[in-house]
Amino acid sequence: MYRHKALVELAAAARKCQQERLERMMPEERQALEALREERNIDQECEWEDAGNIGFEDILDGTEQLEVSNAGGELTDLARELLGELFKDYSHKGPWRKDYRTRRDRILHRNEAFNQQLPALTQAYLDWSYTWAKESRKEYFPKSGDGGGSATSWTLHVIDVYRAEEVTLGVRATDHFITSALMRQGVVPCSPIHPTAAVTFGALELFHIARLRCPHFSIQAFVKTLCDLQGATFQRYLSRQFTIAFDLYLQIHSRVDSIVSQVLQRDSEDWRLKHACAACTYKLTGEPELRFNLLYAMDGNDSLKRVLRHHPDDIEDGHSRDLPTGQVLTSSRYLSREYVNRFAVTGNTDPFSDEDSDNNPCAGRWKNMDDAKTRKAWGVYDETGIFIAVCRHRTCLLIADMVQSGERAKYPLAVVSKLMTAFGDGLGGGYDIGCRFQTTLARSTLGPQAQALNHTCLVGAFHGHAHRRLCQLSHLMLYVEGLGLEDLETCERTFSKSNALASTVRYSTAFHRQQAINAYFEHNGHFEVYANLTNFLFDNYKQALAIIHDSKTILPSLKRDLSIDDDDGIFYRWLEEEKEYLEGLSREPPEETLHMEYWQRLGKLEASSQRLREILDTWSVFEPVNATSYTGDTRVTRRNKTLCRHAQENYDKDLLVIQELERKLNISHRWVPEDKEWQNAGRLVANQEYRRVLDNLESLVVARLFELTKMNRAGTAIKVTLERYNKCALAVRPPRQTLRWEQVVEYVFLADFDLLRDTREDISQRPWAHPTAWFAMDTYFKMRRSEEEIARLNIEIRRVVTYMRDEDRFLRTCEEKIGNIYPALAHQVSRRRKLHSQFNGSHLKRLHDIAMLPGFSSVLHPGESALKGPGESGIEPDIIIPSCLSVPLQPPLPHPLHGDTHEELEEEDDAEREVEEASHALQDVLEVSFDQE
């Protein structure tokens, strides 16, 4: 197997050999060859490009690094050369087509034609779905024949799961289009004008569900599976045909869902968001007030990236050059780029800067991925990931694409703005850098609104382990009243499943990527999150009851050991004392800082004074023997004078600094080592060195905790730093606690380091600093959070019970009212009702299990919904049949469109595949060039 460098050398040798053959040809032969080339160029409407000498050798063998700036110009040059020459030499797939407008126009015209026919196709699908549901023997494959009442017929190749054959289907005079006539009989055409092939709804539905359950499952794999089942030979155009039919199938389903939502008056902008989770949003009359009306978590993830796709002659501006499809995703779950960019910060101001260091204990400590480290990837990817918000029950609330950037502040700001608009006050948002984001939110344009609506920024339990203790006292779930047992790490669990989409969306178009992500979260929200909602309630209820039982058993004995009474207020006072202590510890007193500076400068002045005395006390006597020795002695004398002058200047400079510090500190008598002030300042300097070593030790433990280092190098560094720490701990007065390796690696909270920082006071005598007191405090606050969790679960259980009853009753009433007007539409409402109620049996069983738990304190009787707006489940439905169901005849298409030939479909498939392979090659080159090690 050849390496890339060997391939380049072979290509150069081949070009040289070709040039030699051309030179040996007769003039007549050259003219004939040129004529053939011109004729070929005219027929194929394409040109060959010569990228010149390839400059990838040094990059590919790792001897030279590729530098990519934020502007992306270097990536443009690399992509031009890579796609223009290296990829052609490597794949031998033939020339790139410089002018791809023919293929582009064909795709645009096809989609435009389908869009014009969409109302008729939607009506045809409604009719077929209603008719198919009433059949006693359900088959997806259509019956051949003109059928009664048909004005004409149409013959085409129909593909099902186990069958593929030519079928003649009838076309009625009332059919607006041939495609709508085919759709009415249960097949989805692969072309809008002259369809020669179609796929049954059964095959499309099977692939749709299989792909939602296994995102790795590709269209090509499914089409090959059908070919294997039917004993057919796979052809590339079959994948393209299936893709066209599948896109149309999803488009029709989306339109039908939109129509049903209009009928139910659930089509307002934020209706889905406001009703995303029954346990969170379905409020009842008379229920107790909660501090947090909605608890959510938000975070970014870079797994669902999409490679920036280029064409060789149109990549100058760094933007993606996907073939335009004219398709736009319509989803209330997705935040548009325009909406997100409203919260972007202009200029060079960093919204996560350290300007808030005086008020934020974690300032400078927690940052999302450094832009300098991710900037090189921005030129490779258009969308660099997603930023999502999910409720505590794992329902996805909002999604935003991170576009050619890291996790910038505009993404969480856009999410918070949308949530505050939809839900109002009482929101609690968990974020891994929630402490820093709180300051960012306060400084942003949303600051006044967030303050007025009591928005609270929180930190998840996992990430909170590595935050400062002072930050934990304000943001960690254990100490926040009203939070319950919610750990606010829901995003991590969500990403662990959604990462399976990565291989599907990495090389797709922008539309198909968003479509796949939106479809996944919609399917997951119903078939995973809602299906397991009562399991979540049961598990949390059981956990909270167990914690309360254990705490009530352990806490009395802990109180006796600590000699405290039954006044639980002592734990809150200890928490306040610890907070006050840490706030005082967060910065050095200014006077102490000046004393340390003065002590260190005195040492430096003594050193410069000693150096000056040594030079002045050194005399050199020269007795010149001849002219040569005299010249050498003169050079030595000048050098000594220079040294003396430099020593005098250093001494004078140090003396000026000392005099300035003495003026600031009002020191009338210069300190000497025998003075008490000298000795105290020396201890302060030793303490400062102790704290620096402690900070270094803590940072290494952070690296070990989050596994940010390679080859376990953090373990060796921790041991070396631990030895330095123990030496410094014994050097301070009074000596500090030394640490063992076992203690350091077993620290659960890195905030435990904060209690070692104070060298001015021995806190071991304070009651809250004793390990038993820590355990007692944690036990008490866990019990309080568990009681809050029980109170929240009691409310959520009644909400779920009421929602199941109201939603089923509401949809049944709608179905009955619509059935008298539009039976086919009533059938779609029936499908939505069955989809909603398919888990009611398991929910009721799990709710019964909750009621049987010892300590259950709620009721399972439904309540009354407090939501009375249009489309709400708790009111009498008001049905509106949308006018879009009345389809007028469409005018002729403005562009002539013919049926796609197999060659054209294979050309589209080849183009998509070659661009994807080129993107793979580009990504591999960049990964090699970015590797510093």
N, C-alpha and C positions, 0 to 999 in steps of 0.2 A: 504494500500500500504506500503510495507516494505521500510525502508531506507537502504542505502548501508551498514551501520554498522550492521543492523539487518540481512541482507542477508549474511554477512560474518560470523556472529555467527551461523546462521542456517546451513551454509555450513560446519562449523567446527563440529557442532553437528552431522550432517549426516555422516561425515567421521569417527567420533568416534563410531557411531552406526554400521557402516559397519565393522570397525575393530573388534568390539565385536562379530558380527556374524561370522566373519572369524575364530576367536579364538574358537568358539563353534563347528565348522565343524570338521568332521572326516577326517583323512589323505587322505582316498580314495576320499572324496568329494573335498578336496582342489586340488588334482592332476587333477581331471576331470575339475575343474574350470580353472586351469592354462592351460590345453590343449585347452579348448574353447577360452581362451584369445589369445593364440599363433596362433590358426587357424584364428581368426578374424583379428589379426594384419597382417598375411600373405595375406589374401584376400583383405583387404582394403589398404595395403601398407602404413599404417600410424601407429603412436605410440601415446599413451597418454603421456602427460607431467604433472608432478606434480610440481607446482611452489612453493610448501611449504606453510608456513604461510604467509598470506597476510598482508602487512604492510600499508594498506591505511586508517585504522580507524582514525588515528590522522589527516591525510590530509583531509579526507572527512568531518569530523565534525568541521574542521577549527581550531583545537587546535595546529596544527603544520604546518609550511610553508614549501613548497617544494622549495629548492634552486636549480636553474638550471644554470650551468656555461656556458661559451662560448663554451667549448669543447663538451658539450652535454652529458657527461657520465651519469649524474643523470637521464636525460630523457630516456636514453637507459635502465637503470635499471627499471624505472617506466613502460616503454612500455612493457618490458619483463614480468613483473608481471601482468600488466593490461591485456595484451592479453593472457597470459598463464593461468590465473586462474579466475580473477574477471569477465572478460567478459563471460567466460564459465558458471560461476555460475549465472550470471545475465540473460543471454539470453537462456541458455540450448539448444544451437544450435548444440551440438555435438562437437567432437574433432577437433582441428586444424590439418591440414595436414602438417607434418614437411617437407616432400619432395614434393615440388610443381613443380618439373621439368616436369612432364608429362603434366600438363595443360599449362605450359610455352612453351614447345616444340610444342604442338598442335597449339597454337596461332601463334608462329613464323613460323611454316611450312605453315599454312593457308595464312598468309600475304605474305610469300615468293612465294607461288604458284600464288596468285593474282598479285604480282609484275611481275612475268615472263609472265603472260597472258595479262598484261596491254596494250601493243601495239595493240594486237588483239582486246581487249575489247574496246579500244578507237576508232579503225576503225569501229567496230560494232555499237558503239554509234553514230558516225558521220553518218553512213548509216541510222540508225533508225531515227535520228532526222530530216534528210533531207527528208526521205520518209513520216514521220508523218506530217511534215509541209505541204506537197503537198496534203494530203488527204482532201477531202471536209468535211467529217464527222469525226472529231477527237475523237478517243477513246483510252484511255491508256491501257485498258484490251486487251490482245492479242487474236486473233482468233484461236480457236482450230483446229487441223488438220495438216496433213503432209505438205500440200502445194505442188505446182508444183516444180519439180527439187530437192526434198528432198531425200537424200540417206537413212536416217533413221529418227526416231522420239524419242522424250524424254517427259516423263510424269512427271509432278511435280505440287505442290500446289502453285498457284499464288494468291497473296494478293493485293487487290486494296482498295480504300476508302470504297466503298459500296458493293464490291463483294470479295469472297474468295472461290475458287474452284479448282479442279484438271483440268489441261489443258494439252493436248498433242501438242507439238510444233515440227516443222520439223527441222532437222539438215542437212544442205547441205554438199556436199563433199568439198566445198571451205572453210567451217568453220574450223578454226584452233582448236577450243576447243568447248566443249559443252556450256561452259559459254558464249563464244562469239556468239554462235548461239542463245542463249536465249537473250543476250543483243541486238542483231540485231532485235529482235521481241518485244523489249520494256519492258523487265523485268530484274531486277538485282538479280543474284543468291546469296544465302546465304552460299554457299560452292563452292570452286574452282574446285573440282574434281567430286564429285557425288552429285550435288545439288538436293535436294528433295523439296525445297521451294524457292520462289523468290518473290520480291516486285516490283510492277510497278513503272515506273518513275513518274507517276502522284502522287502516295501516298508519295513518297520520296520528290518530289518537294513541295508538300503541307506542309509536316512537316518542311522542310528546311526554307521556307518563314515564316511559323508561328513561328518557334523558333527564327528567326532573329528579328521578330517584338516583340516577347515576350520571352526573354531569360529564363524565369522561366519554360517554357513549356518543360517537360522532355519526353524522348522516351517512358518510361513506361506509362505516362499519355496518350500519343498519341495512343499507341498500345491498351490500355484499351478502348480508345474512338472508335477505329475501331471495337473492339470486341462488344461493346455496339451497334454500328450501325448495325452490322451483326448478332446480337443475338448469339454470340459465347461466350464460357467460356474462360476467360483469363488464360493463362499458362505462367510460368516464361520464358520458353525457347523462347516464341514468341518475347519477348523484346530483347533477345540475337540475334535472327535471324535478327530482324529489325536493330539492331546496326551494325551487319556485313555488311548488304546490304547498310546501310547509309554511312558507312566509305568508301565502294567501290564507291558509287555514288559521294561522295565529291572528292575522289581521281581522278576519271575520269574527273570530271568538272575542277579540277585544271590542269590536263594534257591537256585538250582541250584548256583552256585559255592560257597555256604556248605555245601550238602549234600556236594558232592564233597570239600571240605576236611575235613568230619567223617569221611567214609569213609577218607580218607588219614591221619587223625589229625593234621591240620595246622590245627586250629581253635583253638589256644590263643591267649591274648591277644596275645602278642608274637611269634608264630611268623612272621608276614609280615615284621616288622621285623628279626628275627634272621636271616632268609634273603633280605633284599631284594636283595642284589647277590652273585652267585657269586664274583666276584674279591675282594670285601672280606670275606665272611663264611664261605665254605665252606673251613674249615680242614682241613689234612691232617696225618696223623701224621708226626712226624719232620721237619717243615719248620722252617727257622731262625726264631728269634724276631726280631720287629721291635719297634722302640721304640714305634711307633704301630700298634696293632692295627687301628684304623679312623681314617681321615682324612675329615673332613666339613667342609662350609661351611654357614653359616646367615646369613640376612639377611631383611629385610622388604621388601615391595613394596606400593605403594598403588594399583596399576592395577586390581586386582580388587575394587573397592569395590562396595557395594550401597546404593542410595538408600533412606533411611528413608521408608517409604510410610505415608501417613496417610489416614484417613477424616475428613470435616469435623467430626464431632461427637465424636470419640474420639481426640484427639491431645494430651491434657493432660499425660501423664506422659513424653512424649518417646520412647516405645518404638514399635517398628514395629507397624503394624496390618495385616499381611498377612492375607488370608483363611486361616484355619487349614485345613490339609489332613490333619492327623493322621499325616503321614509324617515319619519320622526316619531320617537317614542312619546306617547302621551300617558303620563303616570303621575299621580299626586304624591307618590312615594319618592320620586326623584326631584331634587332641587336643581334647577337649571344653572348653567354656568353664569348667566347674566345675574341671577339672584345672588349667587355666592360672591361674585366680584364686587357687588355693592359694599361688601365689608372688607375689601382689600385695603391695605395701608399704602398710600402713595409715598414716593420718596424713599429714603434709606432708613426710615424709622422701623425698628424691629419691635413688633407688638409683644414679643416675649423677651424684651431686653431686661437688664438688671437694674433699671432705674428705681425699682421698687424695693431695693435691697434692705432699706431701713425698716420696711413694714412687713416684708415677706421672709419668714425664716428659711424658706427653701430657695430663695433667689440665687441664681448662679449654680444651683445644684442639680436641678432637673430641667432638661431640654429635650424636645423631640429631636429626631434625627438631624444632625448638623447639615445645613445647606451645603457647606463646602464638601461634605462627603457624598452627598446625593446629587450634586449638580451635574456630574458627568452622566448620570442615568437619565436626566431630563431630555437630553437630545436623542436618546434611544426610544423612549416611551412618550406617547401622547398623554394618555391617562396613566398616572403612576400609582393608582390604587383607588380605594373608596374610603369615605368617612361616613360612618353610620351612627344612628342613635336608636337604641332599643330600650323597651320598658323592662321592668324587673322580671316579667314573665317571659322574656326573650322575643316579644313581637317587634319586628322591625318597624320603626316609626318613620325615619327619614334616611335618604342616601344622597350623598354628594360625591361627584367625581373629583379626585385630586388631579389637577391638570398641570403637567410638567413642573411639578414642585413637590416639596416635602409636605409635612403636616403643618401647614401654615395656620395662623390664627383666624383667617377668614372662614375656614370651614366650621370650627365649633361656634363662632359668632353667628354664622348663618343658621346653623341648627338651633341655637338658643333663641334667636329672633323668631323663627318659624314656630317653635314650641310655645313661646310666650304669647304669640298672636293667637294660637289655637286654644290654649288651655288657661291662659291668664295667670293668676297668682298661685303660690304654693308649690313651685317646682323645685325638685332636688336633683341635680345632675352630677353623676360620677364621672371623673376624668382622671387618667393616670397622673396628670400634672394639674389637678384641680386647684391646688393652692396658688400656682402661678397664674392660671387662667382666671381666677377670681379677680386679681389685680388687672389683668388685661381687659376683662369684661367691664370693670369699673371705669377704666380709662377710655373705653370705646364710646361710640355714639349710643350704644344700648345701655350704658351705665345707669342713667336716671330711670329708665323703664325697668331694668332688672331690680333696682333698689325699691321702686314703688311696688313691684309685684312679688317682693320677698323671694327672689330666686337665690338658691343656695348652691354653692360649688362645693363638691365633696371629693374625696379620694377613695378609690377602691381598696379593699382589704389587702389584696396581694401587693399592689404597688405601694400601699401605705407602709409596708414593712421597712422600706428603705428611706422614708421621709424623716425629717427632723422630729424629735419628740415634741417640740413646741408646735410644729405643724400638725402633728397627730392629735394634739389636744383640741384643735379647732375643726379638723376635717375628717378624722378617722371615724369609721362607722361605730366603733365601740363607745365613743364619747358624745355622739350627736343625738340629742333627744328627738324622738319621733321616727328614727330611721329603722327601728326593728332589727332583724337579723340579715337585712339585705347587704350583700358584700359588694355590689356595684361592679362586679367583674363579668357582667353578662356578655359584653362584647367579645371577650376572649373565647368564651364558649361558642358564640355565634361564628366567629372567624374559623374556629377549628373545623367546622363543617363546610362553610362557604368556600374555603380554600380549594375544595375539589373542583371549583369552576375555573381555576387558573389556566389549565391547559386548553379549555374550550374558548376562552375569551382573549388569550394572549395575542393571537394573530387574526382576530375577526375584525369586521368593520365596526365603526363607532356605534352605529345603530344596533347591530346584532349583539354587541357586547352589552349595551344597556338593556336590550330586550331579554337576554339570557339572565342577567343579574336580577332584573325586576321580576321575571317569571319564577326564578328560584326562591326569592324571598316571599313572594305571594304564596307559592305552593308550600313552602316550609312553614309559613305563618298559620296555615289552616291544618295541614296534615301532620305537622309535628308539634307546633306550639299550642294551638287550640286543642288538638287531640290529647295533649298531655297536661292541660291546664289544671285539672282537678288532681292529677298526680303531684304537681308542684304544690298545690294547696295542702294536700295530705302530708307530704314529706316535711314541709315547713312547720305545719301544725304539730306534727309528732316531734320534730327536733326542738321546737320552742318549749313544749311540755316537758321534755326530758331535761333541758337546761334548767328550767324553773325548779323541777323536782330535785336535781342534784345540788343546785345552788342553795336551796332552803335546807338541805342536809349538811352542807359543808360550811356555810357562812357563819352559823352560830359558834362553831368550834374555833373558827379563825378569829372571831371577835373576842372570844375568851383568851386566846393566846396573845392578842394584842392589847388586852385589858381596856377595851372600849365598850361603852354601853350600847343599847339598842338604837341609839340615835343614828339613823342612816345619813344624816347630814354631814357626819365626819368625813365621809368619802368625797363629797363635793368640796369640802374645805381643803382636804388634802390635794385635790386636783387643782384648786385655785392656788394653793401655796406652791405647788410644783410649777405651775404656769408662771407665777411671779418670779420664782427663782430662775427659771430658764430665760425669761425675758431680760432679767438683769445680767445673765451670763452671755447674752447674745453679742455684746460688744464690750471692748475694753474701756475702762474709765479713761477719759482724755488725760488726766493728770498722771495716771500710771504709765500711759503710753509715752508722755514726755520724759518721765523719770527714766524709763528704760532707754529712750533715745539718748538722754544725757549721759547715762552710765556707759553706754556703748561708745559714745563720742569721746568720753574721758579716756577710755582704753585706747582709742585710736590716736588721741593727742599724745598719750604717753609713748606710744610706739613711734610716732613721727618725731617726738622730742628726743627719744633715745637714738634714733637714726641720725638726727642732726648732730648730737653730741659726739657720736662715734666718728663722724666725718671731720668735725672741727678738732677733735683730739688727736687725729692722725696727721703727723707731720712727715713729709718726705724730703730728704736732703739729697740733692744731686750734685755731683762733681763732674762736669763735662770733660771728657777726655779728648774728643775731637768734634768736628762739625756734625757728623752723623749722629753721635750720641746726644748732642745738644738738641737736635731736631726731635728725636724720640722723646727726650725728657720734656720738651715743650708740649708735645701732644698729650702726654700723661697729665701734665699740670692743667691743661685746658679741660681735659675730661674730668678731673677731680673738682675743678671749679664749677663745672656744669652740675655734677652730682650734688655739690654743696648748695648751689642755687635752687635746684629742684627740692632738696630736703627742706630748705628754708621756706620755700613757697608752700609745700605741703603742711608744714607746721603752722604757718600763718593762716592757711585756709581752715585747718582744724580748730585753731584758736578762735577764729571769728565765729564758727558754728557754736563753740562752747559758750562764748560770750552772749550770743543771741539766746541760747537756751537758758542761761542763768538769768537773763533779763526777763524772759517769759515766766520762769518758775520763782522769781524773786529770791534767788540764792545769793547770799552775800559772802559766804565762805565756800570756796571750791572744795568739793568732796575729795577725800582721800580714803584708801582702803580701810583705815581704822574707824571711819565714821559709820554710824548706824544707818544713815541714809544710803551710803554706798552698798552696804550689805543687803539692805532691803531691796534695792533696785537690782542687785545681782540675782536675788532669788526670783524676782519678777521675770528677768530674762530667761532664767532656767525654766520657769513655768511656761513661758511662751514657746520655748523649744519643745517642751513636753507636749503641749497642745498640738503643735505642728506634726509631730510624729504620730499623735493619736489620730489626727485628721487623715494622714496618709494610710494608717492602718485601717481606718474605717472605709476609705475609698477602695482599698483592695478587697475588703469583705463584700462591698457592693458589687464589685466585678465578679467575685466568686458566686454571689447569690444569684445574679442574673446570667451567669455563664457567658460573660462578654470577652473572655480571654481564650487563647488557643493553647492546646497541648498542656493544660493544667499548670501554666506558668504562674498563675496567681498564687498557688499553694506555696511555692518557693519564696515568692516575694513577701507573702504574709509572714512567713517564719523569720525572714531577715528583718523586716520592719518590727516584728514583735520583740526581737532581741533589743533593737534600738529603743523601743518603747519602755521596756523593763529597766534599762539603764537610766533613761531620763526620769522614770517614775521614782527610782531610788535616789536620784540626785536632788529632787525638789524637797522643800521643807514646808510642812511635814511630808515624809515620803508617801507616795500614792500607792494604790493597790496595783500589784503586778498581775499579769494575766498569763494563763497557760494556753497552749494551742487548742486544747479541747474546749475551753471556755469560748474562745473567739469563734471557732467554726460552728458552734452550737447556738450562737446568739440568734434568737428568733426575730427580735426587733432591733434593727440597727440603731434605733433611738436610744438603746441602752448605753451607747457610747457617750451620749450627751451628759449623763450623770457623772462621767469620769473627768469632765473638762474643767471643773472648778478647782483651781489650786489655791484660792484664797480662803476656802472654808471646807471643813470636813463634814460632808452631808450625811455620813453614815449614822449620825445621831438623830437625824430627823425621822419622824415616824413613817412618813410616806416613802422614804428611800429604802426601807427594809424589804427584803424579798417577800417575807410573809405579808407585809402590807400591800405590796404590788399584787400578789395573788388574791388577796381579799378584795382589793379595788376592782380587779378584772372580773372576779366572780360576781361582785355586786352589780357592776354595770352590764354584764352579760345577762343577768337575771332581769334587769330593767329593760334591756332591749328585747328580750324574749317576751316579756309582758306586752310591750308595744307591738311586737309581731303578732301575738294572739289577737290584740284589738284590731289590727289591720286585716288579718285573715278573716275574722268574724264579719267584717264589712264586705270583703271581697267574695266570700262564700255566698252571702245573700245576693250580691250583685249577679253572680254567675247563675244562680238558681232562677232569679227573676228574668234575666236576659234569655235564658233558654225557653222559658214559658212565653215571654212576650214576642220574641222573634219568630217562633213557630206559629203562634196565633196570628201575628201580623202578616206573615207570608201566605198563610192559608187564606186569610181574608182577601188579600190582593189577588191570589190565584182565582178565587171564586168570582170576584168582580170582573177581572180581565177575561175570564173564560167565556163570558157572554158577549164580549166585544171582539176579542182577538184570541182565539184558542191557541194558535201557534205561539203567541207571546206568553200566554198563561202557562204553557208547557215549560218555557225557560224559567219562569218564576218558580214553578214546581221543582225544576232541577236545582235551583239555588236553595230552596227550602230543604230538599233531601240532602244536599251537600252540607248544609248547616246542622241538620239533625242527625246525621249518621253517627255522631259520637255521643248523642244524648244518653244512650243506654249505659256506656262505660262511665260517663260523667255521673249519672245518678248512682251507680254502684259505688264509685269512689267517694261521693258525698256521703253515702250511708256509712262507709268505713270511717270517715272523719267524725260523724256523729257518734260512733261507737267508741271513740278514743276516750279514755279516762281523763277528765278535765275539760272536755268540750263544753264551751260556754256560749255558743251561738244557737240559732234556730235555722232550720232548712225551709221555712215557709217563705214563699216569694213575697217581695215587697211591692212598692209602687214606684215606677220610674219617675225621676225628677226632670227628665228631658221631655219637652213637649213640642219641639219644633217639627217642621215638615220632615217626613220620612222616619220619624222616631218609632221604635217598636212598641212603645207604650200607649200610642194613640190610635184612633180609627184612621185607617189609610185613605188617602184621597188620590185616586188613580188618574194619571194623565197619559194619554197615548201620544207619543211624539209624532210630529208631522213628518219626520224623516222616513217613516214607514210607507208613505205614499210616494212611489217612485215614478217620476216622469220619464218619458223616453229621452235618452241622451242624444245630443247632436253628434254628427260624425267626428271622428278624431281629427285633430288638426294635422297630424303627421301620419303618412301611410305606414302601416305596420303589417308585416307578414309573419307567418309562423316561423319559429326558430328551428333551424335545421340542426341535425346532430353535430355537424361540424362546428356550427356557431356555439352550441352549448359546450362542446369539448374545448373550444377556444376560451370561453369564459372560465371553465374549470381549470384549464392549464394556466391561465393568467393568474387566477387566485392562488393556485398551488405554487407557481414560480415566485410570486411576490412573497408568499409565506416562507418558502425555502430561502429566498434572499434575505429576508428579515432574520431567519435563524442564523445564517452565515454572518450577518452584520453583528448580531448579538454576541456570537462566539468570538469574533475579532475584538470587540470592545471588552469582553470579559478578560481576554488575555492581556490586552493593553492596560487595563485598570489594575491588574494584580500587581501589587507592590512587592510581594514576597515571592 
